[in-house]
Amino acid sequence: MASQPQAAGEWRGAAALVTEPPCPPAATGSRIVVRTSAGQVAGERAAGVCVFRGIPYARPPLGPLRFASPRPPEPWSGVREAVRFSPVSFQAAIPNRPVPPGSEDSLYANVFTPATTGSRPVLVYIHGGGWQAGAGSMPAYDGTRLAERGDLVVVTFNYRLGVLGFGLHEDLTDPETGHAANWGLQDQAALLRWVGDNAAAFGGNPDDITVCGTSAGGATAWQLSLLPGVRPLIRRLISISPSHTTAPGTALTPQDSRTAYAALAHRLGTTVAGLREVPAGALTDAWTQLFAPPPGDRIVSSGRWYRGPVVDGRTMPAPDHLLPTPDVPVLSVHTSTEGSFYTGPASPEPLPAPRDEAELVRAVREVLSLAEPDADDALARACAAAHRSAAREAGLPGDPRSLWTEIWGDAFFRHQIVRFADRHARAGRTPLYAMEFAHPALPPHFGTPHEATSPFLFGTHRLPQFAAAFGDGPAERRLSDVFVDTVAAFARTSAPHTAHLPEWPPYTPDRPSTLVLGGPGFAEVTRTPKLAQLDFWDAVGWSPRL
């Protein structure tokens, strides 16, 4: 049963119970200095929390350090100002997503903390963007509200992206570490080590780190929890809307990655090792051009949609579905219509929505071919028919756009998220809690798209660019507060239980229970919605096969 509505003023998070001042007593904008492992940094008090921006967690990966494992930051003397965000990581432009000027000198962290004293849980947030875009400094990820209300130390950061961050080639082997792949994933591991060394300086407990991420960040958070080198640092995992990397859809095979980097070097008139000396803009442009043709016309057959971490046996020992399930408590979150991110007006891959059955079959075949190159019209018709039948039985819309949206979301997100939860429930030794975020977007957006969670987790739905899509009334503020409280409770106790939620048991094979947050009932624990839609993907052995 859903919890009863309360007045907005009655909703209080964990931060309301904290008795010490949220920052050292000082006026807003006052300077706050702490000592990190590399030197002193000066942040500022803002909106009730202490904020430190642009702290180096690794040496700039420039020149000979391009395609190298991250190195510890160079120590400095005196006090380094930490009041401005660093540049975003160098990245290619993506349709409908304006990108500020980027830089290879981007390996910096941002810390939001209620106080620099104490020993709070730490939440490390990994931004998404398909392993090719984004930044920890984006407005959606402002950690102020999450830190203040949740009484958490919140860390956001940048990592290397695209051709500079995710790939594999032995000619790029780092002579010091032997690594030759997934430099962005290595950055994330380095950030976690930096947090372990420095959390106490910011009022955090280095033995109480929760790793959280959305989309590509949710997938790599899962991968980090399986890496022996950083697993001891991770106490809990929050994986939001991940698309686990699997060739050919969301990763290159090792051989295809070798082929791609060799082709890139040939196109630029150099060797693979010589790619370290090519200007970043030329390198990124050439990589974009290499993957610009339709998937069937490229020189490689994998990496058909996104190009995330590549299996190298070290930084990524194997695809997630072939590795043990994480041995830490898990909060697994997905949205009710993940696919509407790709079929709505701000899609990063804008395509006209199908209007009739013929257009639907063609659109579905194109979606399926991203992971199954041999997908044909027969498979597309079977997929559409299965989803139409499931929609009819559930009383959901069955128009072409709605079906296409559900197929997008199931193919690359919801099917694997639910099946990974099933596997964890069967084979895992820790609890997994499942959540479906269901707050609807405002027209002309529709459904609850992929990445709709971030503005509510961080309380940044209030910003004009997000309020236009998700709203900023009392209901939305209440929803954000409850989401923050839920995540904070999990980061503190390994159970997402708060006074404002109904009883929420861990997910089990015989009781696949999911908290639906933001739907008509506001907060309801129910059998995982739309399970019937997943039968098609199971029947065709959709990858990843669990």
C-alpha positions in Angstrom: 0.0 0.0 0.0 1.3 3.5 -0.8 2.3 5.8 2.0 -0.2 8.5 2.7 0.4 12.0 1.3 1.8 14.6 3.7 2.2 18.3 3.4 5.4 19.5 1.8 6.7 21.0 5.0 6.4 17.6 6.8 8.9 15.9 4.5 12.2 15.8 6.3 15.3 13.9 5.2 18.2 12.5 7.2 19.9 15.9 7.1 17.1 17.3 9.3 18.4 15.1 12.2 22.0 16.3 12.0 22.8 18.5 15.0 26.3 19.8 14.0 26.4 22.9 11.6 26.3 22.0 7.9 29.6 23.8 7.4 32.0 25.6 9.8 30.2 28.6 11.1 30.8 31.3 8.4 29.0 33.4 5.9 27.9 32.0 2.6 30.8 32.2 0.2 33.4 31.8 2.9 36.7 30.0 2.2 37.1 26.5 3.5 40.5 24.8 3.4 41.2 21.0 3.7 44.4 19.0 3.1 44.3 16.2 0.5 46.9 13.6 -0.2 48.5 15.9 -2.9 48.1 19.3 -1.0 45.7 21.8 0.4 42.6 22.9 -1.5 40.2 25.8 -0.7 36.5 25.4 -1.4 33.6 27.5 -0.4 30.4 27.3 1.6 27.3 27.5 -0.7 23.6 26.8 0.0 24.4 25.1 3.3 27.2 22.8 2.2 30.9 22.9 1.6 31.7 22.7 -2.1 35.1 21.9 -3.6 35.3 21.9 -7.4 38.1 20.9 -9.8 40.3 18.9 -7.5 42.9 16.8 -9.4 42.6 13.1 -8.7 45.1 12.2 -11.4 47.8 13.8 -13.5 46.6 15.3 -16.8 46.7 12.5 -19.4 48.6 14.7 -21.9 51.4 13.9 -24.4 53.0 10.6 -23.6 50.3 10.0 -20.9 47.5 9.9 -23.5 46.3 6.3 -23.6 48.3 5.7 -20.4 46.9 4.5 -17.0 46.1 7.4 -14.8 49.0 8.6 -12.6 48.6 10.2 -9.1 48.3 13.9 -9.2 51.5 16.0 -8.8 51.7 17.4 -5.3 51.6 21.1 -4.9 52.6 23.6 -2.3 50.4 26.3 -0.8 46.7 26.3 -1.1 45.0 25.4 -4.5 41.7 27.2 -5.2 38.9 24.7 -5.8 35.9 26.9 -6.6 35.6 26.3 -10.3 34.8 23.2 -12.3 37.4 21.9 -14.6 36.9 21.6 -18.3 34.8 18.7 -19.4 36.6 15.7 -21.0 37.3 16.1 -24.7 34.3 14.6 -26.6 32.6 14.6 -29.9 29.4 16.6 -30.5 26.2 14.6 -30.2 22.9 15.7 -31.8 20.5 17.6 -29.4 23.2 17.7 -26.7 25.3 20.9 -26.8 28.8 20.2 -25.6 31.0 22.9 -24.0 34.7 23.1 -25.1 36.5 20.1 -23.8 40.0 19.3 -22.8 42.2 16.3 -22.2 43.2 17.9 -19.0 39.9 17.0 -17.3 40.6 14.4 -14.6 39.2 16.4 -11.6 36.7 15.6 -8.9 34.1 17.8 -7.2 33.1 17.2 -3.5 29.9 18.4 -1.8 29.7 17.8 1.9 27.6 19.1 4.8 30.8 19.5 6.9 34.5 18.8 6.7 34.3 17.1 10.1 32.5 13.9 11.0 32.4 10.5 9.3 29.5 10.4 6.8 28.7 7.9 4.1 30.3 8.8 0.8 28.4 8.5 -2.5 30.5 8.5 -5.6 28.4 9.3 -8.7 29.5 8.3 -12.2 27.9 10.3 -15.0 26.4 8.7 -18.1 26.6 9.7 -21.7 27.1 6.5 -23.7 30.8 6.4 -22.8 31.3 9.2 -25.2 29.8 12.4 -23.7 28.9 14.1 -20.4 30.7 15.5 -17.4 30.4 15.4 -13.6 30.0 19.2 -13.7 26.8 19.1 -15.7 23.9 21.1 -14.0 21.9 17.9 -13.5 24.6 16.5 -11.2 24.9 19.4 -8.8 25.4 17.5 -5.5 24.3 20.3 -3.2 20.8 19.1 -2.5 21.8 15.4 -2.3 24.6 16.2 0.2 22.5 18.5 2.4 19.3 16.6 2.6 20.9 13.1 2.6 23.8 14.1 5.0 26.2 12.5 2.5 29.6 13.4 1.1 28.8 13.4 -2.7 31.6 13.1 -5.2 31.2 13.8 -9.0 34.1 13.7 -11.5 35.2 13.5 -15.1 36.8 10.5 -16.9 38.2 10.0 -20.4 35.6 9.5 -23.1 35.2 8.1 -26.6 38.3 7.2 -28.6 40.4 8.6 -25.7 38.6 6.6 -23.0 37.3 3.2 -24.3 39.1 0.9 -26.6 41.9 -1.6 -26.8 45.2 -1.9 -28.8 48.4 -3.5 -27.6 50.5 -0.8 -29.4 49.1 1.5 -26.7 50.4 -0.6 -23.8 51.4 1.4 -20.8 55.0 0.3 -19.9 54.4 0.9 -16.2 51.1 -0.9 -15.7 50.8 -3.2 -18.8 47.3 -1.9 -19.5 46.3 -1.3 -23.1 42.6 -0.6 -22.8 39.6 1.2 -21.2 41.4 4.3 -20.0 38.1 5.9 -18.9 37.4 2.8 -16.7 40.9 3.1 -15.3 40.1 6.7 -14.4 37.1 5.7 -12.5 39.1 3.2 -10.5 41.7 5.8 -9.8 39.0 8.2 -8.6 37.7 5.5 -6.2 41.3 5.1 -4.8 41.5 8.9 -4.4 38.2 9.0 -2.5 39.5 6.2 -0.3 42.6 8.2 0.5 40.8 11.6 0.9 37.3 11.0 2.1 38.1 11.8 5.7 39.4 15.2 4.8 35.9 16.1 3.6 34.0 14.6 6.5 33.5 11.2 4.9 34.1 7.7 6.0 36.5 6.0 3.6 35.2 2.6 4.7 31.6 3.5 3.7 31.6 4.3 0.0 28.6 3.7 -2.2 29.2 3.8 -5.9 26.3 5.1 -8.0 25.9 5.8 -11.7 23.3 6.3 -14.4 23.2 4.8 -17.9 26.9 4.2 -18.9 27.8 5.3 -15.4 25.4 2.6 -14.0 27.0 0.0 -16.2 30.6 0.9 -15.2 29.6 1.2 -11.5 28.6 -2.5 -11.8 31.9 -3.3 -13.5 33.9 -1.6 -10.8 32.1 -3.6 -8.1 33.5 -6.8 -9.9 37.1 -5.6 -10.2 39.4 -7.1 -7.5 41.6 -4.0 -7.4 38.8 -1.6 -6.3 36.2 -4.0 -4.9 37.4 -3.6 -1.3 36.7 0.2 -1.5 33.0 -0.4 -2.5 30.5 -1.0 0.3 27.3 -0.7 -1.8 26.2 -0.3 -5.4 23.4 1.8 -7.0 23.0 1.0 -10.6 20.5 3.2 -12.5 19.4 2.4 -16.0 22.5 0.6 -17.1 23.1 -0.9 -20.5 25.6 -3.6 -19.8 28.3 -3.6 -22.4 28.0 -6.5 -24.8 29.3 -6.8 -28.4 28.1 -6.1 -31.0 25.6 -3.6 -29.7 27.3 -1.6 -27.0 31.0 -2.6 -27.2 33.7 -3.4 -29.7 35.2 -6.9 -29.7 38.9 -6.8 -29.0 39.7 -7.6 -32.6 37.4 -5.0 -33.9 38.9 -2.5 -31.5 42.4 -3.3 -32.9 41.1 -2.9 -36.4 39.5 0.4 -35.6 42.6 1.9 -34.0 44.8 0.7 -36.9 42.4 2.2 -39.4 42.3 5.4 -37.5 46.1 5.6 -37.5 46.2 4.9 -41.3 43.6 7.6 -41.9 45.7 10.1 -39.9 49.0 9.1 -41.5 50.6 7.7 -38.4 51.1 4.5 -36.4 48.8 3.4 -33.6 51.4 4.5 -31.1 51.7 7.7 -33.0 48.0 8.5 -32.1 49.4 10.0 -28.9 50.7 12.9 -30.9 47.7 13.7 -33.1 45.6 16.7 -32.0 42.6 15.6 -30.0 40.2 17.3 -32.3 41.5 15.5 -35.4 41.6 12.2 -33.5 38.0 12.6 -32.3 36.7 13.7 -35.7 38.4 10.8 -37.5 36.9 8.3 -34.9 33.5 9.8 -35.5 33.8 9.5 -39.2 35.0 5.9 -38.9 31.6 5.0 -37.2 29.5 7.4 -39.3 28.3 4.9 -41.9 25.3 2.6 -41.1 26.5 -0.4 -39.0 26.4 -2.8 -42.0 28.7 -0.6 -44.0 31.5 -0.1 -41.4 34.9 -1.8 -41.4 34.0 -3.5 -38.1 30.7 -5.2 -37.2 30.7 -4.5 -33.4 30.2 -1.2 -31.6 27.1 -0.8 -33.6 25.3 1.5 -31.2 27.6 2.6 -28.4 31.3 1.8 -27.8 31.9 1.2 -24.1 34.5 -0.8 -22.3 36.2 -3.6 -24.3 37.0 -7.0 -22.8 40.8 -7.0 -22.1 41.1 -9.6 -19.3 42.3 -7.0 -16.8 40.3 -3.8 -16.6 37.3 -5.7 -17.9 37.9 -9.4 -17.3 34.7 -10.4 -19.2 31.2 -9.1 -19.9 29.2 -8.6 -16.8 26.8 -11.5 -17.5 29.7 -13.9 -17.6 31.1 -12.7 -14.2 29.7 -13.4 -10.7 27.0 -11.1 -9.5 28.3 -8.3 -7.2 28.8 -9.4 -3.6 27.7 -6.0 -2.2 24.1 -4.8 -1.5 22.5 -3.5 -4.7 19.9 -0.9 -5.4 18.8 -1.5 -9.0 16.8 1.3 -10.6 15.2 1.7 -14.1 12.5 4.0 -15.5 9.1 2.8 -16.6 9.7 3.7 -20.3 13.5 3.8 -20.8 13.0 3.9 -24.6 11.2 7.2 -24.6 14.6 8.9 -24.2 15.3 7.7 -27.8 11.8 8.3 -29.3 11.1 11.7 -27.7 11.7 15.2 -29.1 15.2 15.5 -27.5 16.5 12.1 -28.6 20.3 12.0 -29.2 19.5 9.9 -32.3 16.4 11.7 -33.7 14.3 9.4 -35.9 10.7 9.9 -37.0 8.3 7.8 -34.9 6.6 5.0 -36.9 3.0 5.8 -38.0 1.7 2.5 -39.2 2.5 -1.2 -39.2 4.9 -1.1 -42.1 6.9 1.7 -40.6 6.8 0.0 -37.2 8.3 -3.2 -38.6 11.0 -1.3 -40.3 11.9 0.8 -37.2 11.9 -2.3 -35.0 14.2 -4.2 -37.4 16.6 -1.3 -37.2 16.6 -1.4 -33.4 17.1 -5.2 -33.3 19.9 -5.0 -35.9 22.0 -3.0 -33.4 22.5 -6.1 -31.4 21.5 -8.8 -33.9 22.9 -7.9 -37.3 20.9 -10.7 -39.0 17.5 -9.4 -37.7 14.9 -9.5 -40.4 11.3 -8.5 -40.9 10.0 -11.7 -39.5 11.8 -11.2 -36.2 10.7 -7.5 -36.2 7.0 -8.5 -36.7 7.2 -11.2 -34.0 8.7 -8.6 -31.6 6.0 -6.0 -32.4 3.3 -8.7 -32.1 4.6 -9.9 -28.7 4.7 -6.3 -27.3 1.2 -5.5 -28.7 -0.2 -8.6 -27.1 1.4 -7.8 -23.7 0.2 -4.2 -24.0 -3.3 -5.3 -24.6 -3.3 -7.6 -21.6 -1.9 -4.9 -19.4 -4.2 -2.2 -20.7 -1.3 -0.1 -22.1 -1.2 1.8 -25.4 -0.6 -0.2 -28.5 0.0 2.5 -31.1 3.2 2.3 -33.2 5.1 5.0 -31.3 4.3 3.4 -27.9 5.3 -0.1 -29.1 8.5 1.2 -30.6 9.3 3.0 -27.4 8.8 -0.1 -25.3 10.9 -2.2 -27.7 13.8 0.3 -27.5 13.6 0.3 -23.7 13.3 -3.5 -23.3 16.0 -4.3 -25.9 18.8 -2.3 -24.3 17.8 -1.6 -20.7 14.8 -3.1 -19.0 15.2 -6.7 -20.1 18.7 -7.0 -18.9 18.1 -5.0 -15.8 15.3 -7.2 -14.6 17.1 -10.4 -15.6 20.3 -9.3 -13.8 18.1 -8.8 -10.8 16.7 -12.3 -11.3 20.2 -13.7 -11.4 21.3 -11.8 -8.3 18.3 -13.1 -6.4 19.2 -16.7 -7.4 22.9 -16.6 -7.0 23.8 -13.5 -5.0 24.6 -13.4 -1.3 23.5 -9.9 -0.7 20.1 -8.1 -1.0 19.0 -6.4 -4.2 16.2 -3.9 -4.1 14.5 -3.0 -7.3 12.9 0.3 -8.1 11.0 1.5 -11.2 10.9 5.3 -11.5 7.6 6.3 -13.0 7.2 10.1 -12.8 5.9 11.1 -16.3 7.5 13.7 -18.4 5.5 16.7 -19.7 4.4 17.0 -23.3 5.8 16.9 -25.9 8.0 14.4 -24.0 6.2 11.3 -23.0 6.6 8.4 -20.6 9.4 8.3 -18.1 12.5 8.4 -20.2 16.0 7.0 -19.6 17.9 9.6 -17.4 14.7 11.0 -16.0 16.0 9.9 -12.6 19.0 12.3 -12.4 17.2 15.6 -11.9 15.2 14.1 -9.0 18.1 12.3 -7.4 20.1 15.6 -7.3 17.1 17.9 -6.8 18.0 19.8 -10.0 14.6 19.3 -11.5 14.0 22.8 -10.3 16.3 24.2 -12.9 14.5 25.7 -15.9 15.9 23.3 -18.4 14.6 20.4 -16.4 11.4 21.9 -15.0 10.1 22.3 -18.5 10.3 18.5 -19.0 9.5 17.2 -15.5 7.8 19.9 -13.5 8.7 21.8 -10.3 5.5 21.8 -8.3 4.9 20.4 -4.8 4.5 16.9 -6.1 7.8 17.0 -7.9 9.6 18.4 -4.9 8.1 15.8 -2.6 9.1 13.1 -5.1 12.7 14.4 -5.2 12.9 14.5 -1.4 11.7 10.9 -1.1 14.1 9.7 -3.8 17.0 11.5 -2.0 15.9 10.0 1.4 15.7 6.5 -0.2 19.2 6.7 -1.7 20.6 8.2 1.5 19.0 5.4 3.6 20.5 2.8 1.4 24.0 4.5 1.5 23.8 4.5 5.2 22.2 1.1 6.1 22.3 -1.0 2.9 18.4 -1.0 3.0 16.4 1.7 1.2 13.8 2.0 4.0 12.4 5.3 5.1 9.3 6.4 7.0 7.7 7.6 3.8 7.8 4.3 1.9 5.7 1.1 2.2 7.4 -2.1 3.3 9.9 -2.9 0.6 11.4 -6.4 0.6 14.5 -7.4 -1.4 13.9 -8.9 -4.8 13.5 -12.7 -4.8 12.9 -15.2 -7.6 9.5 -16.2 -6.2 8.6 -12.6 -5.3 9.9 -10.2 -7.9 8.8 -7.1 -6.0 9.6 -3.6 -7.2 9.0 -0.2 -5.7 7.2 1.9 -8.3 8.1 5.5 -7.3 6.4 8.5 -8.9 3.5 6.7 -10.5 -0.3 7.1 -9.9 0.1 5.6 -6.4 3.3 7.7 -5.7 5.1 4.9 -3.9 3.8 1.3 -4.3 5.5 -2.0 -3.9 4.2 -4.4 -6.5 5.1 -7.3 -8.7 7.6 -6.0 -11.3 5.5 -4.3 -14.0 5.4 -5.4 -17.6 7.1 -8.8 -17.1 5.1 -10.3 -19.9 7.0 -8.1 -22.4 10.2 -9.7 -21.5 9.1 -13.2 -22.6 9.9 -12.3 -26.2 13.5 -11.4 -25.4 13.9 -14.6 -23.4 12.5 -16.7 -26.2 14.9 -15.3 -28.9 17.9 -15.6 -26.5 18.5 -11.8 -26.5 22.0 -10.7 -25.5 23.2 -10.7 -22.8 22.0 -14.2 -22.2 21.8 -14.9 -18.5 
